Amino acid sequence: MSKRITRVNELLQREISEQLHQRYRGEATPITISSVDTSSDLRSARIYYSVIGDAAAVDKAQDLFRRVGRDLRERVKKRVILKYFPNFEFCYDPSMERGAYINELLDDLNESDTHE
């Protein structure tokens, strides 16, 4: 991946997160934009997000992005100037959830070791 695409990904991640939490504060609280993967031609970008909560919270986040995805793209487009601005595709990223689960397991193992 080129340095330019990496910088664009980081910039989009910051701006999407900022716009999401400023404009949709109440609904976006449990959502974290974990990464952005922009195509090399800057025509499309996958926005990966994680959600704190259960399956219902993930469903609510998916509904939010379906409703406000276009508006969010337009708001970010006003702040980030690119020759070609990518279309957004929002994808749920369960990696943070998996990481939290693994940390729990490690904590449980650590506790059982100290009790022996």
C-alpha atoms as an extended CHARMM CRD file, in Angstrom:
* protein
*
       116  EXT
         1         1  MET       CA              0.0000000000        0.0000000000        0.0000000000  PROA      1               0.0000000000
         2         2  SER       CA              1.3650000000        3.3930000000       -0.9310000000  PROA      2               0.0000000000
         3         3  LYS       CA              2.0730000000        6.0800000000        1.6280000000  PROA      3               0.0000000000
         4         4  ARG       CA             -0.5720000000        8.2920000000        0.0230000000  PROA      4               0.0000000000
         5         5  ILE       CA             -3.3200000000        5.6830000000        0.3920000000  PROA      5               0.0000000000
         6         6  THR       CA             -2.2420000000        5.0910000000        3.9960000000  PROA      6               0.0000000000
         7         7  ARG       CA             -2.5010000000        8.8200000000        4.7310000000  PROA      7               0.0000000000
         8         8  VAL       CA             -5.9060000000        9.0230000000        2.9940000000  PROA      8               0.0000000000
         9         9  ASN       CA             -7.1290000000        6.0430000000        5.0520000000  PROA      9               0.0000000000
        10        10  GLU       CA             -6.0060000000        7.6590000000        8.3090000000  PROA      10              0.0000000000
        11        11  LEU       CA             -7.5190000000       11.0090000000        7.3750000000  PROA      11              0.0000000000
        12        12  LEU       CA            -10.8500000000        9.4520000000        6.3970000000  PROA      12              0.0000000000
        13        13  GLN       CA            -10.9170000000        7.3950000000        9.5920000000  PROA      13              0.0000000000
        14        14  ARG       CA            -10.4450000000       10.5200000000       11.7470000000  PROA      14              0.0000000000
        15        15  GLU       CA            -12.9830000000       12.6020000000        9.8420000000  PROA      15              0.0000000000
        16        16  ILE       CA            -15.6560000000        9.8820000000        9.6530000000  PROA      16              0.0000000000
        17        17  SER       CA            -15.3130000000        9.2450000000       13.3700000000  PROA      17              0.0000000000
        18        18  GLU       CA            -15.4540000000       12.9490000000       14.1840000000  PROA      18              0.0000000000
        19        19  GLN       CA            -18.4940000000       13.6310000000       11.9850000000  PROA      19              0.0000000000
        20        20  LEU       CA            -20.2760000000       10.5160000000       13.2090000000  PROA      20              0.0000000000
        21        21  HSD       CA            -19.8580000000       11.4030000000       16.8680000000  PROA      21              0.0000000000
        22        22  GLN       CA            -20.6180000000       15.1050000000       16.4190000000  PROA      22              0.0000000000
        23        23  ARG       CA            -23.7210000000       14.7640000000       14.2520000000  PROA      23              0.0000000000
        24        24  TYR       CA            -25.1900000000       11.4690000000       15.5270000000  PROA      24              0.0000000000
        25        25  ARG       CA            -23.9710000000       11.6590000000       19.1050000000  PROA      25              0.0000000000
        26        26  GLY       CA            -26.7330000000        9.6650000000       20.7860000000  PROA      26              0.0000000000
        27        27  GLU       CA            -26.8130000000        6.7890000000       18.3300000000  PROA      27              0.0000000000
        28        28  ALA       CA            -23.0670000000        6.6220000000       17.6100000000  PROA      28              0.0000000000
        29        29  THR       CA            -21.7690000000        6.4130000000       21.1720000000  PROA      29              0.0000000000
        30        30  PRO       CA            -21.0320000000        2.6510000000       21.1210000000  PROA      30              0.0000000000
        31        31  ILE       CA            -19.4930000000        2.7540000000       17.6100000000  PROA      31              0.0000000000
        32        32  THR       CA            -15.7680000000        2.9260000000       16.8930000000  PROA      32              0.0000000000
        33        33  ILE       CA            -14.3720000000        3.3780000000       13.3930000000  PROA      33              0.0000000000
        34        34  SER       CA            -11.5870000000        0.7970000000       13.5380000000  PROA      34              0.0000000000
        35        35  SER       CA            -10.0730000000        1.2600000000       10.0740000000  PROA      35              0.0000000000
        36        36  VAL       CA            -10.6090000000        2.4500000000        6.5200000000  PROA      36              0.0000000000
        37        37  ASP       CA             -9.4560000000        0.6180000000        3.4020000000  PROA      37              0.0000000000
        38        38  THR       CA             -9.5070000000        2.8420000000        0.3100000000  PROA      38              0.0000000000
        39        39  SER       CA             -8.9990000000        1.4060000000       -3.1650000000  PROA      39              0.0000000000
        40        40  SER       CA             -5.9010000000        2.5300000000       -5.0500000000  PROA      40              0.0000000000
        41        41  ASP       CA             -8.0090000000        4.5650000000       -7.5210000000  PROA      41              0.0000000000
        42        42  LEU       CA             -9.8090000000        6.3350000000       -4.6140000000  PROA      42              0.0000000000
        43        43  ARG       CA            -13.2190000000        5.3210000000       -6.0160000000  PROA      43              0.0000000000
        44        44  SER       CA            -14.3450000000        3.2190000000       -3.0590000000  PROA      44              0.0000000000
        45        45  ALA       CA            -13.5840000000        2.8430000000        0.6180000000  PROA      45              0.0000000000
        46        46  ARG       CA            -14.5580000000        0.2000000000        3.1150000000  PROA      46              0.0000000000
        47        47  ILE       CA            -15.1830000000        1.6770000000        6.5260000000  PROA      47              0.0000000000
        48        48  TYR       CA            -14.7360000000       -0.9400000000        9.2660000000  PROA      48              0.0000000000
        49        49  TYR       CA            -16.4820000000       -0.3200000000       12.5640000000  PROA      49              0.0000000000
        50        50  SER       CA            -16.7510000000       -2.0520000000       15.9120000000  PROA      50              0.0000000000
        51        51  VAL       CA            -19.6280000000       -1.8460000000       18.3590000000  PROA      51              0.0000000000
        52        52  ILE       CA            -19.6530000000       -2.1190000000       22.1240000000  PROA      52              0.0000000000
        53        53  GLY       CA            -22.5820000000       -4.2910000000       23.0990000000  PROA      53              0.0000000000
        54        54  ASP       CA            -24.5640000000       -7.2970000000       21.9870000000  PROA      54              0.0000000000
        55        55  ALA       CA            -26.0170000000       -8.3570000000       18.6300000000  PROA      55              0.0000000000
        56        56  ALA       CA            -28.8400000000       -5.8200000000       19.0170000000  PROA      56              0.0000000000
        57        57  ALA       CA            -26.2740000000       -3.0090000000       19.2630000000  PROA      57              0.0000000000
        58        58  VAL       CA            -24.5930000000       -4.2630000000       16.0770000000  PROA      58              0.0000000000
        59        59  ASP       CA            -27.9850000000       -4.2860000000       14.3080000000  PROA      59              0.0000000000
        60        60  LYS       CA            -28.6550000000       -0.7200000000       15.4780000000  PROA      60              0.0000000000
        61        61  ALA       CA            -25.2570000000        0.3800000000       14.1400000000  PROA      61              0.0000000000
        62        62  GLN       CA            -25.9490000000       -1.2640000000       10.7730000000  PROA      62              0.0000000000
        63        63  ASP       CA            -29.3180000000        0.5180000000       10.6000000000  PROA      63              0.0000000000
        64        64  LEU       CA            -27.6460000000        3.8140000000       11.4830000000  PROA      64              0.0000000000
        65        65  PHE       CA            -25.1160000000        3.4750000000        8.6520000000  PROA      65              0.0000000000
        66        66  ARG       CA            -27.8780000000        2.5090000000        6.2000000000  PROA      66              0.0000000000
        67        67  ARG       CA            -29.8170000000        5.6420000000        7.1570000000  PROA      67              0.0000000000
        68        68  VAL       CA            -27.0090000000        8.1840000000        7.4160000000  PROA      68              0.0000000000
        69        69  GLY       CA            -24.2590000000        6.7380000000        5.2100000000  PROA      69              0.0000000000
        70        70  ARG       CA            -24.8270000000        9.1680000000        2.3410000000  PROA      70              0.0000000000
        71        71  ASP       CA            -25.1240000000       12.1810000000        4.6270000000  PROA      71              0.0000000000
        72        72  LEU       CA            -21.9700000000       11.1470000000        6.4750000000  PROA      72              0.0000000000
        73        73  ARG       CA            -20.1030000000       10.8170000000        3.1750000000  PROA      73              0.0000000000
        74        74  GLU       CA            -21.2280000000       14.3040000000        2.0920000000  PROA      74              0.0000000000
        75        75  ARG       CA            -20.1490000000       15.8340000000        5.4060000000  PROA      75              0.0000000000
        76        76  VAL       CA            -16.7210000000       14.2060000000        5.2150000000  PROA      76              0.0000000000
        77        77  LYS       CA            -16.4180000000       15.1770000000        1.5450000000  PROA      77              0.0000000000
        78        78  LYS       CA            -16.7780000000       18.8520000000        2.5070000000  PROA      78              0.0000000000
        79        79  ARG       CA            -13.8450000000       18.5700000000        4.9190000000  PROA      79              0.0000000000
        80        80  VAL       CA            -11.5250000000       16.2560000000        2.9790000000  PROA      80              0.0000000000
        81        81  ILE       CA            -10.6280000000       17.5040000000       -0.4850000000  PROA      81              0.0000000000
        82        82  LEU       CA             -9.6450000000       14.7630000000       -2.9300000000  PROA      82              0.0000000000
        83        83  LYS       CA             -9.7310000000       14.6760000000       -6.7240000000  PROA      83              0.0000000000
        84        84  TYR       CA            -11.9340000000       11.5750000000       -6.5460000000  PROA      84              0.0000000000
        85        85  PHE       CA            -13.8960000000       11.0400000000       -3.3660000000  PROA      85              0.0000000000
        86        86  PRO       CA            -14.6300000000        7.3870000000       -2.5880000000  PROA      86              0.0000000000
        87        87  ASN       CA            -18.0270000000        5.8200000000       -2.1230000000  PROA      87              0.0000000000
        88        88  PHE       CA            -18.3860000000        4.3970000000        1.3790000000  PROA      88              0.0000000000
        89        89  GLU       CA            -19.1880000000        0.8060000000        2.2440000000  PROA      89              0.0000000000
        90        90  PHE       CA            -19.6680000000        0.1750000000        5.9630000000  PROA      90              0.0000000000
        91        91  CYS       CA            -18.5160000000       -3.2200000000        7.2710000000  PROA      91              0.0000000000
        92        92  TYR       CA            -18.8180000000       -4.5980000000       10.7830000000  PROA      92              0.0000000000
        93        93  ASP       CA            -15.4270000000       -5.5420000000       12.2700000000  PROA      93              0.0000000000
        94        94  PRO       CA            -15.6500000000       -8.0890000000       15.1060000000  PROA      94              0.0000000000
        95        95  SER       CA            -11.9080000000       -8.0010000000       15.8550000000  PROA      95              0.0000000000
        96        96  MET       CA            -12.2330000000       -5.6900000000       18.8840000000  PROA      96              0.0000000000
        97        97  GLU       CA            -14.8800000000       -7.9800000000       20.3190000000  PROA      97              0.0000000000
        98        98  ARG       CA            -12.6080000000      -10.9840000000       19.7890000000  PROA      98              0.0000000000
        99        99  GLY       CA             -9.7220000000       -9.1010000000       21.4060000000  PROA      99              0.0000000000
       100       100  ALA       CA            -11.8350000000       -8.3310000000       24.4780000000  PROA      100             0.0000000000
       101       101  TYR       CA            -12.8520000000      -11.9960000000       24.7020000000  PROA      101             0.0000000000
       102       102  ILE       CA             -9.2180000000      -13.1350000000       24.5130000000  PROA      102             0.0000000000
       103       103  ASN       CA             -8.2620000000      -10.6260000000       27.2250000000  PROA      103             0.0000000000
       104       104  GLU       CA            -11.0400000000      -12.0450000000       29.4180000000  PROA      104             0.0000000000
       105       105  LEU       CA             -9.7140000000      -15.5680000000       28.9100000000  PROA      105             0.0000000000
       106       106  LEU       CA             -6.1790000000      -14.4640000000       29.7680000000  PROA      106             0.0000000000
       107       107  ASP       CA             -7.4230000000      -12.6880000000       32.9050000000  PROA      107             0.0000000000
       108       108  ASP       CA             -9.2950000000      -15.8330000000       33.9540000000  PROA      108             0.0000000000
       109       109  LEU       CA             -6.1550000000      -17.9260000000       33.4380000000  PROA      109             0.0000000000
       110       110  ASN       CA             -4.0980000000      -15.4430000000       35.4120000000  PROA      110             0.0000000000
       111       111  GLU       CA             -6.6230000000      -15.5290000000       38.2800000000  PROA      111             0.0000000000
       112       112  SER       CA             -6.6450000000      -19.3250000000       38.3640000000  PROA      112             0.0000000000
       113       113  ASP       CA             -2.8240000000      -19.3630000000       38.4630000000  PROA      113             0.0000000000
       114       114  THR       CA             -2.7400000000      -17.0290000000       41.4690000000  PROA      114             0.0000000000
       115       115  HSD       CA             -5.2530000000      -19.1570000000       43.4010000000  PROA      115             0.0000000000
       116       116  GLU       CA             -3.2090000000      -22.3450000000       43.0960000000  PROA      116             0.0000000000
